[in-house]
Amino acid sequence: MTTIRLTNTRTRRKEVFEPLDPKNVRMYVCGPTVYDRAHLGNARPVVVFDVLFRLLRHVYGADHVTYVRNFTDLDDKINARAAETGRPIRDITDETIGWYHDDMDAVVALRPTSAPRATEWIGAMVGMIEELIAKGHAYEAAGHVLFRVRSYTDYGALSGRSVDDMMAGARVEVAPFKEDPLDFVLWKPSDYTLPGWDSPWGRGRPGWHIECSAMARELLGTSFDIHGGGLDLQFPHHENEIAQSCSADPGAGFARVWMHNEMLQVEGRKMSKSLGNFFTVRDLLQQGIPGEVIRFVLLGTHYGKPMDWTERKRQDAEATLRKWRDRTRDLVAGDLHAPVLNALADDLNTPQAMAELHDLANAGDYRTLLRSAQFIGLLTEEAGGWEQQDGLEPGDRELLHQLEATLIRARDEAKVSKDFSQADRLKLALAEAGIEVRMSRDAIELRPTSRFDAGALWAIPGHERAETR
């Protein structure tokens, strides 16, 4: 059996993954708050943990892996959106969840085993809060219920903070009814304008952190294998989840392995609306960027490192996928390439796995390439079709591949001889045939434009008409 090694945020070490029960491998990943479209940063954890889900299913069997990713459909941002639009909250969250599924399907992510909505598990949250009060870890004050942070002695272990040190600059809500400024809300009152449920503490709604603790407990048990999410959730959300769950079920341990993906940038800068570089997955799809291309770019950076989305990476990804899809069209997939599997088993080393795919393509082993790419969600039948929407006949496309190879050789020779005349003549001929030449350090892509002229393409000297497939 393949040995999987994962970096455990809690221990700060790469460890051999040993599930509690190999017949029942369980993973929980924090999902979105559904008040608007998912932005590109939201897609990164989806793709990261989708790759892990695929790996676990391969190693332990698809029927032996449970993957839970929740929807937070109860939040002040959702309430504000409802107040602005006059629409019922359920209508907004139903619509947004539908958008989310569509967009994540587009980036070729498998649906999780279960996708619970917070509002459907209020009873479990109330029950867990009652247990925490009974055990002295929570208290009622002014219609609220709060968790006593100092009652859990390991608080801060996940993020590496001490309770005393986190007072300065901590993300805490100062309120007169708190015993300690670090105590966080488990339950809060709701007036008639806000969603609310009956509880022993009056009509109200749960705090954010108790949602995941309660749903993970109900769907995966008090102990499970992996908990994942973005690095921005490590503190306070995941820290608070641990405190709640381990206090409610002492000795159970909650999640054994914690994994966090790093954040996403755009062209070297933090993505933000103020910088004008903020976009949703749907924005990219509507610009004609295939979801498979988005996935390819995201897989090019290890999940534990900041990921930079650039236009150059997008162009290179699209050019590569076009070539791979053309070369693997109508082929029967071969065997999974062991180095690809080994790279993923080594803490989801997707950059190494992608390098192995490039090596397979360069070696002409297209059947193995097809199977290995599909293993990480690329070159799947469902994600295809976009690469053929260029008006080319099969013979035209084959000729373009020949011309790409010729142009690459001409460029490489020119770098040595300093004579770029041959490469320049070929680029000019391609431009006259309505072909855009996109060149990067590592690749050349030839793309037909609206001015494409097949006759002019075939008139380029030195290339005979290719056989159609």
C-alpha positions, 0 to 999 in steps of 0.5 A, a space after each residue: 500500500 502507498 505510504 502517505 505523508 502529510 504535514 501536520 500543522 499541529 505538530 509542525 512535522 511531516 508525518 506518515 498518515 495512519 488513519 484511525 480506521 483504514 476502512 473508514 477514513 474521514 476528512 472535514 474541510 471548512 467550506 464557504 459562507 454563502 452570500 456571494 460568488 466564490 472568488 479565486 482564493 476560495 477555489 484553492 482549498 477546494 482543489 487542494 483537498 480534492 486532490 487529497 480526496 482523490 489520493 485517499 480514495 485511490 489508496 483506501 478505496 472509494 467506499 472507505 473515504 468520507 469527505 465533509 465540507 460544510 456550508 455556512 448559511 447563517 452569517 451577518 453578511 448573509 443577513 445584510 444581503 437579505 436586508 439590502 435586497 429584500 429577498 428571503 435568506 433561504 432564497 439567497 443561500 440556495 442560489 449561492 450554494 448552486 453557484 458554488 457547486 457550478 463553479 467548483 464543478 467547473 474546476 473539476 472538483 469532485 463533490 464531497 461525500 456530504 455538504 451539510 448546511 449549518 442551519 440544518 444542524 442547529 439542534 446538534 449545536 444547542 446540544 453541544 453548547 449545553 454539554 459545555 455549560 454542564 462541564 464548566 467550559 461555557 457560561 450564559 451571560 446577557 442572553 449569550 453563551 460564551 466559551 471559557 478560553 482559559 478552561 481549556 489548557 491547550 488553547 493556542 497549541 495549533 497556532 503556536 500562541 499563548 493565551 497571555 500573549 494573544 491578548 494584544 491585537 487578538 481578534 476578540 469582541 470586547 463586551 461587558 458581559 464577558 468573564 475574559 476578553 478572550 472568551 468567544 460566543 457560542 450562542 447569541 440572541 436574535 431579535 425579530 429582524 434576524 434568523 433565530 431558533 428557540 434554545 434554553 437561553 432564549 431565541 437566538 442563533 449560534 456563533 460561527 465556531 460551534 457550527 463546524 464542531 457540531 457538524 464534524 461530531 455528528 457526521 464523522 464522530 468525536 475523533 477523525 483523521 484530517 481537518 483542513 482549510 485555509 491558513 486564515 482559518 487557523 486562528 481563531 476559527 480552528 483554534 476555537 473548534 479544537 477547544 470546543 470539541 476537546 472540552 465536550 469530548 475529552 480524550 477523543 482528540 477531535 482531528 488528528 491531522 490538521 492541514 492548511 493551504 497558504 493564501 493566493 496572490 494575483 501578479 504578486 499582490 494580495 487580491 483585493 477589490 481596492 487594488 482592482 485585482 479581485 475576481 471570482 471563479 465565475 469572472 474567469 469562466 465568463 472571460 473564456 478561461 476554462 475551469 481545467 486551466 484554472 485547476 492546472 495553474 492552482 496545482 502548479 504551486 505546493 499547497 503550503 506555499 503562497 500561490 501567485 496567479 499570473 496571466 503568464 501562468 494562465 497562458 502557459 497552462 492553456 497552451 500545455 493543456 491544448 497540446 496534451 488534449 490533442 495528443 491524447 484524443 481517442 487514446 485509451 488511458 494506460 497505467 498510473 505513473 508511479 512517480 506521479 502517485 509518489 509525488 502526491 503521497 509526499 505531502 501533496 507535492 503537486 508541482 512535482 506531479 505536474 513535472 512528471 506529467 510534462 516528462 511523460 508528454 516530452 517522452 511521447 508516453 501519452 497513454 500514461 500521461 492521460 491516466 496520470 493527468 486524470 488522476 489529479 483531475 486533468 484531461 477528464 472527459 467532463 472538462 474537455 471540449 473547450 480546446 477544440 473551439 477554434 475552428 480548426 480541422 484535425 489536419 490544421 491542428 496537426 500542422 500547427 503542432 509541427 510549426 510550433 516544433 519548428 519555431 521552437 527549434 528556430 528560436 533555440 538555434 537563434 539563441 546560439 547563433 544570434 541570427 533570428 531571421 529564420 524565426 522572424 520569417 516564420 512568425 511573420 508567415 504565421 501572422 499572415 495566416 491569422 495565427 497569434 504567436 504566444 511565446 514564453 521562456 518555456 513554451 510557444 503557443 500558436 492560436 488561430 484568430 478571427 483572421 485565420 486563413 487555412 490556405 495561407 497556413 498550408 502555404 508556409 514553405 517546408 510543411 506538407 499537408 498532414 494526414 487527418 486522424 
